[in-house]
Amino acid sequence: DNGDWSGSFWEPDAKDKTPWVEIDLGKVVKISQAIIYERGNAVRSFELQNMAGDQWKTFYTGKTIGSKLEIKLPKVTTQKVRLVLKDFSKVPGIYELVLL
């Protein structure tokens, strides 16, 4: 990641214009759903990306997250997933990113 854990949520550095947090699942798995919990309702646009070979590939683009967002995904097979925050109204906070 490129920010700090602040209490029980991840918060990027205030100067970072495209912050992200990465999850390594430990092995290659299939995911078909993501649940994101946000603090502050600041996110205006975001992407979910997976590592495909040695490149990050966007497999979902969204707008607001809010306190809880459940997303049905196209089946993605990956070991690493990254949440990239593209636009936000103030410094966002992410409580949790669940991948199923």
N, C-alpha and C positions, 0 to 999 in steps of 0.2 A: 504494500500500500504506500501511498505518498502523503499520509497525514498522521494523526495521532488518535489513540483511543482515549476518549475523555469520559471517564465514568463508565457508563454502560452503553455508549454509542461511539461510532467512528465519526470523526469530524475532520475534514481536510484543512490544510493551512489556508488561512483567509486570502492569501495572495495567489493561490493556485486557481487558474482559470478553467482547467479541465481535470478536476480531481478524479481519482479512480481507487477502487479497492479490489484486490484479487483474492480469489479463493482457490486453493489447491485441494482437490478432493482426494488426493492420495493415490488414486488409480483411475483408469478410464471407466466412466459410467455413462448410462443414458439418462438424460434429464428431459422432462416434459412439462415441468411447472416450476415457476419461481414465485416466492412470496417475499415482498420487500416491506420492511417497517421503517418509516421515516419519522424523524423528530422535526417539528417546525414547519412542515408543508412548504418548503422552500424550492424544491426541485421543479423545474419547468420543462426539462427534457433530459433524457438519459438513454444510454445504450447498454445492452448486455452483449458481451463478446466472449468467444471461446478461442482457445489456442488451437489453430489448425496448422500442423507442421510447426513452423517457426514464426507464424504470422497471427496476429489477432484478427478475428473475423466477427463482424457484427451480425448477430442472429435475431436480435429484437431491438426495436426503437420505440420508445414511449415518451409520453409527455409528463404529466404530474404523477407523483407517487402517493402523497397524502399519508395518513397514519398507517394504512395497510393497503397494499396492492397485490392482488393475486393474478398471475399471468399464466395462461395456457400457452405453451411453447411448441414450435415444431420440434420433433424429437431430435435432440442434439447429443452426439457422443463425444465426450471430452473429459479431460482431467482438470483443466483450469478454466475458470470463469472470471470475468472482470465486469464490474459495474462501473461505467464511466458516466459522470455527471456533466452534461454538456451545457446546461443553462440553469441558473437558480437565482432567486431574488435576494437571498442572504446566505450566509455560511450554513450549508445543510448538515444534518446529522442522520446517520443511518444506524438504527438499532440492530437490525438483523436482515440478512439475506439468506433465505431458505431455498434450497434446490432439491426438487423431488423428481 
